[in-house]
Amino acid sequence: MKITDKDRSVLRALAEKQAKIASLPIHKEKAKEWSRLNGLKKGRPLVWINELPWHEMDVNGELELQTTDPFCRQVEQILRRTIYQWEHMPADMIVEPKFYSPLVIHDTGFGITDDVDIVRKDERNVIASREFHPQIDSEKDLEKIKMPVITHDQEASERNYQTLVGLFGDILTIEKVGIVHYWVAPWDRLVHWWGVEKALMDLVMRPELIHQAMDRLTNAYLARLKQWEELNLLSITEGNYRVGSGGLGYTDELPQPDFNPEKIRAKDQWGFSTAQIFSEVSPEMHEEFALRYEIRWLKHFGLNYYGCCEPLHTKIDILRNVPNLRKISMSPWADVEKMVEKTNNGEYVLSYKPNPALLAAETWNPEQARDLLLEVIEKTKGCAVEIILKDISTVRYEPQRIWEWEKIAMELVLNYSA
C-alpha cells in the first residue's frame, strides 16, 4: 500500500489531536462511571450519542476528507468523527489513545439476499424507505437459509495493521480487534424474507412453520459463533465499545476470571438480542416464538443486553429467563413507570432511548426536549439508567440541535441527586 506524504501528514495530525484529547484525566473517570453503572451501583445517569446522520453534521469543513487513498480515507473518517463528537457533543463518551485495526473476516452469510425496493428522500442519507419482497412461504423455502462459513484473511489483517503502525503507531497504540460484539436479531432478519404482515399472521396461522424457520436461523447464528471461537476471532467486549442498542461495555465482571487473553470465548463478552417487530405481540407469544430461540444464543455470554425499539414494560417477567441479563432497552414507547416498577427499582440497567423525532421536527424545541428528559430522570430515580440518543435519521441539516440536546442532557444528569 503506497501512502502519499500528504495522506500521511493528514492522518498523523488527526492522530496527534486524538492523542491529546485521550490524555485528559476525564476519560479514566468516565470509564469508572460506566463500570459503576453496568455494575448496578447507584449514581447519576450516563449519556451517550450514537447513530448520527453524519451527512448532515459538517457545518465548517471539520468532516471533509483530505486524503486520497481509499484505506486512508476510511481511517481519516473514523478519526475526524471521533474528534468532532468530542468537540461538539461528547456527553459521556470516552476517547482512547488507541486506534483499532479490525481483522479481515469473510462470511458467506445466510444464503438469502434481500429482495427489496428502496426509496430515498435524501440521496446522501443511508436511511431510506424499503419494501421487502417475501422469499419464504413454505417448508421447502426454509432450505434457502444456509449455514454461514467464516474465514480469516490473516495476510490482509496483518497488512492493514502494519500500515496503521507505520502511519501513526508512534502516536496512538494500534490494536488488532476481531468480533467484539454482535447484534443478533433473528426476527429483524426473518421479516425481510417473510414479509412483516405475513410473518405476524403466521404466528397464528402457521406456527409450526415459524418454529421451523426460527430453529434453522438460530442454528445458523450458532454455527457462526462456533466458527468465531474456533478461529480465535473474538475480542474482549469490556471497554470502549457499544453494547447492544445502548452505551459502553465497561465492567468489572468481564472477562471471566479464568479467561485466556490469547483465546477469547463468548462467555468473556457481552451478548445481545432483540425482537423489535414483536412490539405488539403478547408476552406469551414473544416468549414462544422469539425469546425461546434467542436464549439459545444469549446463554453463551457472560452478560447480556436485551431489546431495542420495542417497548418491553409488559415483558419483564419473561426476560427474567435470559441468563446473565444486565441491561434492558427502554424505548421511546415504553411505559417508564411500569419499567421501574417491574425491575424493582434497580434490578437491571434501564437503557432509555429519547425519541429522536424531536430533532427532526420542522422547528427545534429545546424546552420540550428538556421537559421530556427531566420527566424520565425523575421517574427513574434510584435506578441504574443510561440515556442513549440514537436512530437519528435527520436534524434538518442543523447539527446544532444535537449539540444543544447534549448540553441539556448533561446539565440535567450532572445536577442529578438520587
N, C-alpha and C positions, 0 to 999 in steps of 0.2 A: 504494500500500500504506500504510494508516494504522496507525501503530505507537503503542500507548499509552505513556504516561510510565512506567508500571510495567514493561512489557516492555523498554523501552529501558534503564531503570535496572538490571534484572536482567542483561541482556546486557553492559552496559558493566562491571559489577562482575566478571563472569566473564572478560571480555576483559582487564581490568587484572590479574587473577590469572594468566592465561596469560602475559601480557607479562612479569610479574615472574619467573615460572618460566623463561621463554625467555631472560631476561637473564643467567642463570647461565653462567659460562665452560665448564662441563662439556659443554654441548651442542656447542660447536665441537670440543672434544676427541673427543667421541663420533663426530662426523661424520668426523673424520680416521681414527678407528679403523675405521669402516665402509668408507671408501675403501681403507684398508690391506688389510682382509680381502678385499674384492672385487678387489683387485689381486694376490691370491695371495701377499702378503707375510707373513712369519712374525709370530706374536703370539698372544695369548690368544683363545679362542673368544668370540664375541659372542652375547648372549642377547636374544631379543625375544618378546613375548607377543601373541597375536592371536586373533581369532575366539572371543571370550568370550561366556558365557551372561549377557548384561547384565541379563536379567530376574531373575537371582539375586544380582546384585552389590550392591544397595543395602541397607546394614545400618543406616544412620543418617540417611537423607534426602539424602545427597550427590548422588544422581542424580535426585531428584524434580524434575520440571519445574515452573517457576513462571510461565512466560509463557503467554499465551492464543492469540496469533496463530499459525496453522499454520507459517508461514515462520519466525517467531521460535523456535518450539518445535524445529524441525529444527536451527537454529543453536545453540540452547541445549544440545541433546543432545550435539552434537559438542564443544562447549566443556567441558561437565561430564564427559564421558567422558575427554577428554584430561587434565584436571586430576586426576580420580580415579585414572587409571592412573599418573600421575606420583607421586601421593602414596602409593599403596599397593603398586605392583608395576612400577616404572619399568624395571628391567633396563637394557638399552642403548637405550631409546627416546630420541628427540630431540623436544624441544618448540621450535617456531619462533615468532618474533614476527610470525606471519602467520596469515591466515585465507583459505582458498581459496573462490573463487566459481566453481562449475562452470558451463561453458557448457551451455545448454539444447539438447540434441541429441536429435532424434527418429529412431527406427529402426524400420522396418516388420517387422524380424525375418526368420526363415527360412520363414515361411508355415505352420508347424505349431505348434499349441498343444498342450502336453502333455495327454493324456487320462489322468488319474491319480486314484486314490483315496488319501485322506490319513487317517491315524490318529494322533491326538495323545495322548500320556500326560500332558503338561503344556500346557494351553492357552496359557500365556504364552511357551512356548518355540517359536522358529521352526524348531527341529529336530524333524522328525516322520518317521514311517514312511510310505513311499509305494509304491503298486503302480501301475506304468505299464502302460497297455493299448496293445499294438502297433498301429501305424498304417501300417507299411511291410512289405509281404510280396511285392512284385513289382516288376518294372522300371517299370511304369506308375505305381506308388505313389511312385517317386522324383521324379516331377513335382511332388509336393506340396512339395518343398524349393525355395523361391524365392530369388531374389537380393534381398538387403535394399536398401532405398532410404533414404538418410541425408539429413536436412535439419537446418539450424541455425536456431533461432528467435533471431535476433540481438537483437530487441527485448526478449525476455524475459531473455536473458543480461545485457544492459545494465541492465535494470531491477533485477534481483537484485543486480548488482554495485554500483549506485549506492545501493541500500537498505543494503547492508552498509557501504559507505563512510560513509553518513550515521549509521549506528548506532554504529560504533566504529572508523572508519578513522583516527582520530587516535590510537588506542591500538595497534592491530595493522595491519600492512600488508595491504590486501585485494588479492588477486591472482587474476585470471581464470585458469582452468585448463580445458583440454579433455581429450582422451583421453590419459592419462598412461601407462597400462599396461593391457594387455588379456589376460584369461585365455582362451586358445584350447585347448579340449579337445574335438576333434571326436567322440571316442568317448563322452565323457560325454553329449553331445547325442544321438548316434545310438542308444544303447541305450534312451533314453527313448521313442523312436519305433519301435524294433525289438523290444525285449524282450531282457533280458540273456542268458538261456539260448539263445534262438533265434539271436541275433546271433553268439554264440560257436560254436554248432553250424554256422552258415552260413559260417564261415571255412573249413570243410572241405566242407560240403555244397553251398554256392552261392558260391564265392569270387568269381566274376565279378560277381555282383550286389553283393557287398560292395565290390568295387573301384569299381563304377559309383557307388555311394552315397557313398563317401569322396571320389571325384573331384568329384562335384557339390557336396558340402558344403564341400570345400576351396575350390572356385571361389567359393562364396558368401562365405566368410570373406575371400577375397582381393578380391572386389568391394567389400566393406565397407571394407577397408583403403585401397583405391584412392580411394574417396569421401572418407574421412577426410583423406587427403593433399590431394586436390583442393580440398576445402572449408576447408583450413587448420585442422583441428580437433585436431591432435596437439600435445602439450606435452612438455617435457623430462621424462624419467623420472629422470634423475640427481638424487638428492636424497632428501628425506624421504618416500619412497614405498615401499610394499611391492613387491618384485619376485618374480613367480611365487608359489609357495607358501612363500616364505622371508622373509628380512629386508629391510633397507633397501637402496636402489639407489645410494647414494653411490659415485662412481667418478671417477677422473681420465681415463678413456678415452672418456667420452661427455659432451656430444655430439661429433660428428666435427669435426676441425679446420676444415672448410670450411662448418660449419653456419651457417644464417641464422636468427637469433632470431625473425624475423618469419614464417618458414615452416619449421616443424619437419618432418623426414622420419622414416620408420620407422627408418632406419639411425642416427638420433640417439638411439634409445630401446633399452631392454631388451625382448626378446621372451620368450615363454613358450609351452610346450605340455606336454601330459601325456596319457597313456592309462591311466588308473587301472584300468579294467576288464580290462586285459591283465596283471594281476598274475601269473596262472599260465600265460600264453601264452608259447611259446618265443621266444627272441631272433629266430629266423628269421622267424616269423610276425609278431612285433611290428614288425620292420623292413618286411616286405612290406605289411601291412595298416594300419599306423599311421604309423611314422616316415617312410616314403616320402612321405606326404602332408603330414605336419607340417613337414617340411623345406621344402616349398614356401612355407610361412608364415614359418618361422624364418629363412630366408636373407635376408629383408628387413631384419633388425635388427642393430644394432651389437654387442650382447652378448646371450647367451641363457641362460635357466634352463630346466631340464627336470625334470619329474616332480612327483609329489605323494605320494599314499598307496601307490602301487605299489612293491614292492621292486625295486631296479634293479641289485643286485650281480652278476647274471648278464648284464647288458645293456650294460655299459660299452663294450664293443668296438663295438657298433652305434651307440652315442651319439657316438662319435668322428666320425661322419659329419655331426653337426649343426654348421653353420657358427657360429663365434664362441661356442661353448659355454663358459660360465664357471662355472655352478652346477648341481649335481645334487642332487636330493632324496634324503635317506637316511631312509626312513620307519621306523616302529617295527618293521617286519617285515623290514628289510634286514639282511644279514649284514655287520656293521661291519668285521670283519677283511678280508673279501673286497673291500669297497668301498675300503678303504685300499690294499690290495694292487693292485687293478685300476686305481686312479687314480694309481699311482706316488707315493704319499705326498705329494700336494700339487699334482697337475696341474689339479684343479678345486676349487672351494669345495664342501665337503660340507655340505649343509643338513639337519642332523639334527633329526628330529621325535620327541621323547619321547612315549610312549604316554599320551594324556590320560585313559585309563581309570583310571589311578591316582587321579585326582581325583574320580572318580565312585563309587569303592568305598564300601561301607557305612561302613567305618572308614578314615579317612585315616592313611596310614603314611608319615610324612616320612623315616624312615630308609631305607625301601625306595626312595623317590624319590632320596635322596642316593646310595645304592649304585649305582643304575642310571645316574645321570648320571656318577658318578665312573668307572664302568667304561668308558663311551663316551669320556670325556675322555682316559683313559689309553690306550685303543686307537687314538685318532686324533692322538696327539701328533706334531707335525711337520707336520700338515695344516692347511689353512685351513678352519676349522669355524665354523658358526653353529648355535646351539641355538634352535629355534623351537617354542615351546609353542603349539599351535593345535588347532582342531577340538574345542574344549571344550564338550561338549553340556550337561553339568551338573557342579556341585560340591556337589550336595545342599543348595543354599541356604546353603553355608558358604564365602563368598568368601575367608575367611582361609586356606583351603587353598592358593589360588593365591598369596596374599601370602607365605605361608611357603615355597612352592616357589621363588618368585623369590629370596628371601633365600638359600636353599640354593644355587641355581644361581649366583648372583653371588659368593657366598663361594668356591665351587669354582673359577670361572674367574678370579677376581681373585688367587687363590693359585696360579694355573697357572704352570708353568715347563716350557718345551719340552724 
